[in-house]
Amino acid sequence: MAKNMKINITKTTTPKEKPTGTLGFGRNFTDHMFIMNYTEGTGWHDARIVPHGDLSFSPACAALHYGQETFEGMKAYRGRDGSCYLFRPEMNARRSNYSNSRVCIPEFPEADYIEAVKTLVTLDADWIPSAENSSLYIRPFFFADDPFLGVAVSKTYQFIIIMSPADAYFGAFEPVSIFVEDEYVRAVKGGTGRAKTGGNYAASHPALLRAQEHGCAQAMWLDGIERKYIEEVGTMNIFFKIDGKIVTPALNESILAGITRDSVLTLCRDFGLTVGERPLSIDELVEIADAGKLEEVFGTGTAVVVAPVNRLLYKGKEILVGDGNEGETSRRLYETLTSIQRGDFEDKFNWRVSL
Ligand SMILES: *Cc1c(COP(=O)(O)O)cnc(C)c1O
């Protein structure tokens, strides 16, 4: 099914005012949304774009009770000449199917996924902000909507895409502090850590609150068995610059394979830096910092792009990074990546998709 998906478009008769001033993140929504349904036997059907608005479903809806849902995060960018771009959308389509397979949501054709995103972004293109570092955040998500309280794989689903104009996620490109979480874990081998599914985030909330109580922006996750190996930070992948070399934890079942992570690895190699994907323990990191070799730490993700870290808090001990300012590599990565995304730099790796 869904080959040559036909999208039925109902345009809003009451377009909203565009927000002015600070956009923040995920607060304002564009005029339209994409919806498609799945029914066992029929497959995916009724692709449509309708005015953005509230949904109506049974209070017994399966996703509300047992968390059978997945999501993605991607962005559309406005170039200086007015053109609009997506960034590596085929990676989101593919990862979405990985996430879906992990929680038994039916596969969605990747070409149709990209088509749905492109059609919606094109319709609401005047919502793509043009200010420096701003973009249109795109949130595709799937959820089980069987009105049934039995614990079972749902027979019906919805695929929805909503969009929200956003400016930089953490405000300015300013280094943040990170709390190294040594009690709660985000993901375990055999679990759902590699899938973008809601339950992972609900379970991470207590650690976020604890990090914030300590004046930190995010929690750093250690592995679920020994609480020893560094995995991620908040909802970002994590990178270190140690003695001139770039190190990031090697992917495993409990680390989410970020598209920004993949892009940053490619750019670092292109910059001529030595890059290592390997297990890195928190004890090794403490030793490296004590020896004065921890030059940079930064998180990567679609929302933030690159987020520099200047301080880690682990078991009451402060680990300081470099000289406390944003590092030259994180700054260069941020500028290169956002310039490729906005169309200012040559698209050497074929990452941009024009609309
Ligand atoms: C989405 C996400 C990332 C970053 O992935 P990108 O594709 O770079 O946006 C990293 N870690 C977690 C846990 C995530 O949910």
The ligand as a Gaussian input file, in Angstrom:
#p B3LYP/6-31G(d) Opt

LIG

0 1
 C       17.086000      12.141000      19.086000
 C       18.142000      11.746000      20.049000
 C       19.504000      11.973000      19.824000
 C       20.018000      12.801000      18.662000
 O       19.676000      12.308000      17.417000
 P       19.720000      13.286000      16.159000
 O       19.352000      12.408000      15.029000
 O       21.101000      13.803000      16.071000
 O       18.733000      14.355000      16.425000
 C       20.429000      11.463000      20.720000
 N       20.034000      10.788000      21.812000
 C       18.737000      10.573000      22.081000
 C       18.375000       9.811000      23.303000
 C       17.750000      11.051000      21.225000
 O       16.464000      10.860000      21.499000

